Amino acid sequence: MKKKQNVINIGCRLNSFESSVIKRILDSNKIKNKVVVNTCAVTNQAVKRSISAIKKAKKINPDCKIYVTGCASDIDKDYFSNIKEIDRIIPNKIKTDEEIYALDDIEEILENTKKKMFSFPILKERFHSRTRALLQIQQGCNHRCTFCIIPYGRGNSQSLPIQGIIENVNKLLSWGYKEIVFTGVDITSYGNDLPGKPSLGDTIRRVLDIQPKLKRIRFSSIDPAEIDDELFNLFSFEKRVLPHIHLSVQAGDNLILKRMKRRHSRENLISLCKSLRKNRPELTFGADLIVGFPTEDNKNFMNTFKCVKECLFSNIHIFPFSPKKNTPASKMPQVSNLEKIKRVKEMQKLSMKIKNKILFKSLGKEKNILFENEKVSYSDEYLKVSVKNLTNKQIKNLRGKIIKVLPLKIENQVLQSKLLV
């Protein structure tokens, strides 16, 4: 943990976006006596990391008040209320409200919060630490997967109307961002709560039509069961949508998917990836996967393993199943930790093998990257790229710009490349 860090983020891209908003609030109001820890509850390990971060924050900043927010503290308020290092617990739905951090006496605000709906953050200035912009357009989730606790910390799905999206996109572009990542809890459920129920695909199409200066967009995790025709067409044919899709897969076995209460099948997933890749061969796919889900035997696991091979998932977030208290999955017959570790390692080896093949095919082929630093940036296909032999002046001037590079070799799954002038 860095010294004088006033916001500590644990967890997903959405948390990261919200932490950037909170940091802007603290910095612009010159609030130096508060440290905010934005917690995560997606796994038990994430909760442990959150608690550890809180204690370290107090140790490093003994004279500061420690404000804690996020899914972990929202879901288990009683437990976090007993952590002595915490001065305030801020509910998730008001974590980006400016007055919460600007004022010291917030008891009345916290009391009124119980009746308040979530409000999307208002962007006021550039996040200086970021080269690509995160933009929240959706919050919460209406689905109840048997393993997931997050809806209890985020609430039901809410969508930012297109007017708000356009306003924020215009701001981000005016601040010089070249790439925007649209994010949310269940982003593909966007629009179900709005008049006319506009889909994510229809809304993004309108955004692109209204703002032609928006040249590069990505999305956070996509639910394969919610990809409508317009979103499918955007992924297939719209070049401003960069050629990498991260899917919320979780498993590739139909029985396990059913017990997870997911809404796609193994066959749906394989067909989707093949169809998209046929339309746009350069597409790469990422996936969230849970291994060792309750009742998963070796046959179930191998079905997921084979599904990963068929879909060519090259960027996998692999989670050994973590039973969350009071979820249906926590009450099912559990897989041993030893077996979970074994399956994680097998899946990691497969993922590396798939990625290495994709990286090898990239050698000698010109790539576009949004330059972050000389150590690591990302290609359009979300492959890690390192650009060597740059001067300090070049590094400073190139940051945040789209540049062309030529990959020459692979080291530790990173494309070592040279700058093309």
C-alpha positions as CSV (number, residue, x, y, z in Angstrom):
1,M,0.0,0.0,0.0
2,K,1.4,3.4,-1.0
3,K,1.9,6.0,1.6
4,K,-0.6,8.9,1.6
5,Q,-3.0,6.9,-0.5
6,N,-6.4,8.5,0.2
7,V,-8.6,6.0,-1.7
8,I,-7.9,2.2,-1.6
9,N,-9.8,0.1,-4.1
10,I,-10.5,-3.6,-3.8
11,G,-12.3,-5.4,-6.7
12,C,-13.9,-4.8,-10.1
13,R,-13.8,-2.2,-12.8
14,L,-17.0,-0.6,-11.4
15,N,-15.4,-0.3,-8.0
16,S,-12.3,1.2,-9.7
17,F,-14.5,3.8,-11.5
18,E,-16.2,4.7,-8.2
19,S,-12.9,4.9,-6.4
20,S,-11.7,7.4,-9.0
21,V,-14.8,9.5,-8.4
22,I,-14.2,9.4,-4.7
23,K,-10.6,10.4,-5.1
24,R,-11.6,13.4,-7.3
25,I,-14.0,14.5,-4.5
26,L,-11.3,14.2,-1.8
27,D,-8.6,15.9,-3.9
28,S,-10.8,18.8,-5.3
29,N,-12.1,19.6,-1.8
30,K,-8.6,19.3,-0.3
31,I,-9.9,16.7,2.2
32,K,-6.7,15.4,3.9
33,N,-8.1,13.9,7.1
34,K,-10.0,11.0,5.5
35,V,-9.0,7.7,3.9
36,V,-11.7,5.7,2.0
37,V,-11.5,2.0,1.5
38,N,-13.8,0.7,-1.2
39,T,-14.4,-3.0,-0.4
40,C,-15.3,-6.0,-2.4
41,A,-17.4,-9.1,-1.6
42,V,-17.2,-11.2,-4.7
43,T,-15.2,-13.9,-2.9
44,N,-14.3,-14.6,0.7
45,Q,-10.7,-13.8,-0.2
46,A,-11.8,-10.3,-1.5
47,V,-13.5,-9.7,1.9
48,K,-10.2,-10.7,3.7
49,R,-8.2,-8.3,1.4
50,S,-10.7,-5.5,2.2
51,I,-10.4,-6.0,6.0
52,S,-6.6,-6.2,5.7
53,A,-6.6,-2.9,3.7
54,I,-8.7,-1.2,6.3
55,K,-6.3,-2.1,9.1
56,K,-3.2,-1.1,7.1
57,A,-4.8,2.2,6.1
58,K,-5.3,3.1,9.8
59,K,-1.8,2.0,10.7
60,I,-0.3,4.1,7.9
61,N,-2.7,7.1,8.6
62,P,-3.3,7.0,12.3
63,D,-4.5,10.6,12.4
64,C,-7.1,10.1,9.6
65,K,-10.6,9.0,9.7
66,I,-11.2,5.7,7.9
67,Y,-14.3,5.7,5.8
68,V,-15.4,2.3,4.4
69,T,-17.8,1.6,1.6
70,G,-18.4,-1.0,-1.1
71,C,-20.2,-4.4,-1.3
72,A,-18.4,-6.1,1.6
73,S,-19.4,-3.5,4.2
74,D,-22.9,-3.1,2.7
75,I,-23.6,-6.8,2.8
76,D,-22.2,-7.5,6.3
77,K,-22.7,-4.2,8.1
78,D,-22.8,-5.8,11.6
79,Y,-19.3,-7.4,11.1
80,F,-17.7,-4.3,9.7
81,S,-19.3,-2.1,12.4
82,N,-17.2,-4.0,15.0
83,I,-13.9,-3.3,13.3
84,K,-12.3,-0.7,15.5
85,E,-10.3,1.0,12.8
86,I,-13.4,2.1,11.0
87,D,-14.9,5.6,11.7
88,R,-17.8,5.5,9.2
89,I,-19.5,3.0,6.9
90,I,-20.8,4.6,3.8
91,P,-23.7,2.8,2.0
92,N,-22.9,1.7,-1.6
93,K,-25.7,3.8,-3.1
94,I,-24.3,7.1,-1.9
95,K,-20.6,6.3,-2.0
96,T,-19.9,8.9,-4.8
97,D,-22.0,11.7,-3.2
98,E,-19.8,14.7,-2.6
99,E,-21.3,15.9,0.7
100,I,-20.6,12.6,2.4
101,Y,-16.9,13.3,2.4
102,A,-17.0,17.1,2.6
103,L,-19.0,17.2,5.8
104,D,-18.2,15.8,9.2
105,D,-21.7,15.6,10.6
106,I,-23.5,13.2,8.3
107,E,-25.8,11.3,10.7
108,E,-28.9,12.9,9.2
109,I,-27.7,12.1,5.6
110,L,-27.0,8.5,6.5
111,E,-30.4,8.2,8.1
112,N,-32.2,9.6,5.0
113,T,-30.1,7.3,2.8
114,K,-32.4,4.4,3.7
115,K,-35.1,5.9,1.5
116,K,-32.8,7.2,-1.3
117,M,-32.3,5.6,-4.7
118,F,-28.8,5.2,-6.2
119,S,-27.7,8.2,-8.3
120,F,-25.1,7.9,-11.0
121,P,-21.9,9.9,-10.4
122,I,-21.5,13.2,-12.1
123,L,-18.2,13.5,-13.9
124,K,-16.5,16.9,-13.2
125,E,-12.9,16.5,-14.2
126,R,-10.4,14.1,-15.8
127,F,-9.1,11.2,-13.7
128,H,-5.4,12.0,-14.0
129,S,-4.2,8.5,-13.2
130,R,-6.0,6.8,-16.1
131,T,-5.2,6.5,-19.8
132,R,-8.6,4.9,-20.7
133,A,-11.8,6.2,-19.2
134,L,-14.2,4.0,-17.3
135,L,-17.9,5.1,-17.5
136,Q,-20.6,3.5,-15.3
137,I,-23.9,3.2,-17.2
138,Q,-25.7,0.6,-15.2
139,Q,-25.9,-0.5,-11.5
140,G,-27.3,-3.5,-9.7
141,C,-28.6,-6.9,-10.8
142,N,-32.1,-8.4,-11.0
143,H,-30.8,-12.0,-11.3
144,R,-30.0,-14.2,-8.4
145,C,-27.3,-16.7,-9.4
146,T,-27.0,-19.2,-6.6
147,F,-23.3,-18.4,-5.9
148,C,-23.5,-14.6,-6.0
149,I,-23.9,-12.2,-3.1
150,I,-23.4,-8.9,-5.1
151,P,-27.1,-8.0,-5.8
152,Y,-27.5,-7.8,-2.0
153,G,-24.8,-5.1,-1.9
154,R,-25.8,-3.3,-5.1
155,G,-29.6,-3.7,-5.3
156,N,-31.7,-4.2,-8.4
157,S,-30.7,-3.0,-11.9
158,Q,-30.7,0.7,-12.7
159,S,-29.7,2.3,-15.9
160,L,-28.2,5.7,-16.8
161,P,-30.5,7.3,-19.5
162,I,-28.8,8.0,-22.8
163,Q,-28.8,11.7,-22.2
164,G,-26.5,11.1,-19.2
165,I,-24.3,8.7,-21.2
166,I,-23.9,11.3,-24.0
167,E,-23.2,14.1,-21.5
168,N,-20.4,12.0,-19.9
169,V,-19.0,10.7,-23.2
170,N,-18.7,14.3,-24.4
171,K,-16.9,15.3,-21.2
172,L,-14.5,12.4,-21.4
173,L,-13.7,13.2,-25.1
174,S,-13.2,16.9,-24.3
175,W,-10.7,15.8,-21.6
176,G,-8.6,14.0,-24.2
177,Y,-9.6,10.3,-23.5
178,K,-9.2,8.2,-26.6
179,E,-10.9,5.1,-25.3
180,I,-14.0,4.5,-23.1
181,V,-14.9,1.4,-21.2
182,F,-18.6,1.1,-20.4
183,T,-19.1,-0.7,-17.1
184,G,-21.8,-1.8,-14.7
185,V,-22.8,-4.7,-12.5
186,D,-24.9,-6.5,-15.1
187,I,-24.3,-4.2,-18.1
188,T,-26.2,-6.3,-20.6
189,S,-29.4,-5.8,-18.6
190,Y,-29.2,-2.1,-19.4
191,G,-32.5,-0.4,-20.1
192,N,-35.0,-2.8,-18.6
193,D,-35.9,-0.1,-16.0
194,L,-36.2,2.8,-18.6
195,P,-39.2,3.9,-20.6
196,G,-39.4,1.9,-23.8
197,K,-36.8,-0.6,-22.4
198,P,-33.9,0.4,-24.8
199,S,-31.4,-2.4,-25.0
200,L,-27.6,-2.0,-24.5
201,G,-27.0,-2.7,-28.2
202,D,-29.6,-0.1,-29.3
203,T,-28.3,2.5,-26.8
204,I,-24.6,2.1,-27.8
205,R,-25.6,2.3,-31.5
206,R,-27.3,5.7,-30.8
207,V,-24.3,6.9,-28.8
208,L,-22.0,6.1,-31.7
209,D,-24.4,7.8,-34.2
210,I,-24.7,10.9,-32.0
211,Q,-21.0,11.2,-31.2
212,P,-18.8,10.3,-34.2
213,K,-15.7,11.4,-32.4
214,L,-16.0,8.4,-30.1
215,K,-13.6,6.0,-31.9
216,R,-12.7,3.3,-29.4
217,I,-15.0,1.6,-26.9
218,R,-14.9,-1.5,-24.7
219,F,-17.3,-3.2,-22.3
220,S,-16.9,-4.8,-18.9
221,S,-18.2,-8.4,-18.5
222,I,-21.0,-9.3,-20.9
223,D,-23.7,-11.9,-20.0
224,P,-23.9,-14.2,-23.1
225,A,-27.6,-14.8,-22.4
226,E,-28.4,-11.1,-22.9
227,I,-26.7,-10.4,-26.2
228,D,-29.4,-9.1,-28.5
229,D,-29.2,-8.7,-32.3
230,E,-27.9,-5.1,-32.2
231,L,-25.2,-5.9,-29.7
232,F,-24.2,-9.0,-31.7
233,N,-23.9,-6.8,-34.8
234,L,-21.9,-4.2,-33.0
235,F,-19.4,-6.8,-31.8
236,S,-19.3,-8.3,-35.3
237,F,-19.1,-5.3,-37.6
238,E,-18.5,-2.1,-35.7
239,K,-14.8,-1.2,-35.8
240,R,-15.2,1.4,-33.1
241,V,-16.1,-1.5,-30.7
242,L,-12.6,-3.0,-30.1
243,P,-12.2,-6.7,-30.9
244,H,-12.2,-8.2,-27.4
245,I,-15.2,-9.4,-25.5
246,H,-15.1,-10.5,-21.9
247,L,-18.0,-13.0,-21.1
248,S,-19.5,-13.9,-17.8
249,V,-19.3,-17.6,-18.5
250,Q,-18.8,-19.2,-15.0
251,A,-19.0,-22.8,-16.4
252,G,-19.2,-24.8,-19.5
253,D,-21.2,-27.8,-18.3
254,N,-25.0,-27.6,-18.6
255,L,-25.8,-29.3,-15.2
256,I,-23.5,-26.9,-13.3
257,L,-24.9,-23.9,-15.2
258,K,-28.4,-25.0,-14.2
259,R,-27.3,-25.3,-10.6
260,M,-25.7,-21.9,-10.8
261,K,-29.0,-20.5,-12.1
262,R,-27.3,-19.2,-15.2
263,R,-29.4,-18.5,-18.3
264,H,-27.1,-19.8,-21.1
265,S,-26.1,-23.3,-22.1
266,R,-22.8,-24.7,-23.2
267,E,-24.2,-25.0,-26.7
268,N,-25.3,-21.3,-26.7
269,L,-21.8,-20.2,-25.6
270,I,-19.9,-22.2,-28.2
271,S,-22.3,-21.1,-31.0
272,L,-22.0,-17.5,-30.0
273,C,-18.2,-17.4,-30.0
274,K,-18.0,-19.3,-33.3
275,S,-20.5,-17.0,-35.0
276,L,-18.8,-13.8,-33.7
277,R,-15.4,-15.0,-34.8
278,K,-16.7,-16.0,-38.2
279,N,-17.9,-12.4,-38.7
280,R,-14.8,-10.9,-37.2
281,P,-11.8,-13.2,-37.2
282,E,-9.6,-10.9,-35.1
283,L,-11.9,-11.1,-32.1
284,T,-10.5,-12.5,-28.9
285,F,-12.5,-13.6,-25.9
286,G,-12.1,-13.4,-22.1
287,A,-14.1,-15.2,-19.5
288,D,-15.0,-15.3,-15.9
289,L,-14.9,-19.0,-14.7
290,I,-15.7,-20.7,-11.4
291,V,-14.0,-24.0,-10.8
292,G,-15.0,-26.4,-8.0
293,F,-18.6,-25.3,-7.9
294,P,-20.7,-27.5,-5.5
295,T,-21.4,-31.0,-6.9
296,E,-18.9,-30.4,-9.8
297,D,-17.3,-33.7,-10.6
298,N,-14.4,-34.4,-13.0
299,K,-16.8,-34.9,-15.9
300,N,-18.5,-31.6,-15.3
301,F,-15.1,-29.9,-15.0
302,M,-13.8,-31.5,-18.3
303,N,-16.9,-30.2,-20.1
304,T,-15.9,-26.7,-19.0
305,F,-12.3,-27.4,-19.9
306,K,-13.3,-28.5,-23.4
307,C,-15.7,-25.5,-23.8
308,V,-12.8,-23.1,-23.0
309,K,-10.8,-24.9,-25.8
310,E,-13.6,-24.6,-28.3
311,C,-14.3,-21.0,-27.5
312,L,-10.6,-20.1,-27.4
313,F,-10.9,-18.0,-24.2
314,S,-7.5,-16.4,-24.0
315,N,-8.0,-14.1,-21.0
316,I,-9.6,-16.0,-18.2
317,H,-10.3,-14.9,-14.6
318,I,-10.4,-18.2,-12.8
319,F,-12.0,-18.3,-9.4
320,P,-12.0,-21.4,-7.1
321,F,-15.5,-21.5,-5.7
322,S,-15.9,-19.4,-2.6
323,P,-19.1,-20.2,-0.6
324,K,-20.8,-16.9,0.3
325,K,-22.9,-17.1,3.5
326,N,-26.7,-17.4,2.9
327,T,-26.4,-18.1,-0.8
328,P,-28.1,-21.3,-2.1
329,A,-24.7,-22.6,-3.4
330,S,-23.2,-22.4,0.1
331,K,-25.7,-25.0,1.2
332,M,-24.9,-27.5,-1.6
333,P,-22.4,-30.4,-1.3
334,Q,-18.9,-28.8,-1.5
335,V,-15.9,-29.8,-3.6
336,S,-12.6,-30.2,-1.6
337,N,-10.1,-27.3,-1.6
338,L,-7.4,-29.7,-2.9
339,E,-9.5,-30.5,-5.9
340,K,-10.3,-26.9,-6.5
341,I,-6.6,-26.0,-6.5
342,K,-5.9,-28.8,-8.9
343,R,-8.6,-27.7,-11.3
344,V,-7.5,-24.1,-11.2
345,K,-4.0,-25.1,-12.2
346,E,-5.3,-27.2,-15.1
347,M,-7.4,-24.3,-16.3
348,Q,-4.5,-21.8,-16.0
349,K,-2.3,-24.1,-18.1
350,L,-5.0,-24.3,-20.8
351,S,-5.5,-20.5,-20.8
352,M,-1.8,-19.9,-21.2
353,K,-1.6,-22.3,-24.1
354,I,-4.4,-20.6,-25.9
355,K,-3.0,-17.2,-25.3
356,N,0.5,-18.2,-26.4
357,K,-1.0,-19.4,-29.8
358,I,-2.7,-16.0,-30.3
359,L,0.4,-14.1,-29.3
360,F,2.5,-16.2,-31.7
361,K,0.2,-15.3,-34.5
362,S,0.6,-11.6,-33.7
363,L,4.4,-11.6,-34.2
364,G,5.4,-9.4,-37.1
365,K,1.9,-7.9,-37.5
366,E,1.3,-4.2,-36.9
367,K,-0.8,-3.5,-33.9
368,N,-2.5,-0.4,-32.5
369,I,-2.1,0.2,-28.8
370,L,-3.3,2.9,-26.3
371,F,0.0,3.7,-24.8
372,E,0.1,3.6,-21.0
373,N,3.8,3.1,-20.2
374,E,6.9,1.3,-21.6
375,K,6.2,-1.8,-19.5
376,V,2.7,-2.7,-20.4
377,S,-0.1,-1.4,-22.7
378,Y,-2.9,-3.3,-24.5
379,S,-3.5,-4.0,-28.1
380,D,-7.0,-3.6,-29.6
381,E,-7.4,-7.4,-29.0
382,Y,-6.5,-6.8,-25.3
383,L,-3.1,-8.5,-25.6
384,K,-0.3,-7.1,-23.4
385,V,2.3,-5.1,-25.2
386,S,5.6,-3.7,-24.1
387,V,7.5,-1.0,-26.1
388,K,11.2,-0.9,-25.4
389,N,14.0,1.6,-26.0
390,L,11.9,4.7,-25.5
391,T,13.3,7.9,-24.1
392,N,11.7,9.5,-21.0
393,K,10.5,12.3,-23.3
394,Q,8.8,9.8,-25.6
395,I,7.2,8.0,-22.7
396,K,5.7,11.2,-21.4
397,N,4.5,12.4,-24.9
398,L,3.0,9.1,-25.9
399,R,1.0,8.4,-22.8
400,G,-2.7,8.3,-23.6
401,K,-2.2,8.3,-27.3
402,I,-2.9,5.6,-30.0
403,I,0.3,4.4,-31.5
404,K,1.4,1.7,-33.9
405,V,3.9,-1.0,-32.9
406,L,5.4,-4.1,-34.4
407,P,5.6,-7.2,-32.1
408,L,9.0,-8.9,-32.4
409,K,9.0,-11.5,-29.6
410,I,7.1,-12.9,-26.6
411,E,8.3,-12.7,-23.0
412,N,6.1,-13.8,-20.1
413,Q,3.0,-13.6,-22.4
414,V,3.8,-10.0,-23.3
415,L,4.4,-8.9,-26.9
416,Q,7.8,-7.2,-26.9
417,S,7.5,-4.6,-29.6
418,K,9.1,-1.6,-31.4
419,L,7.5,1.7,-32.0
420,L,6.5,2.4,-35.7
421,V,6.9,6.0,-36.6
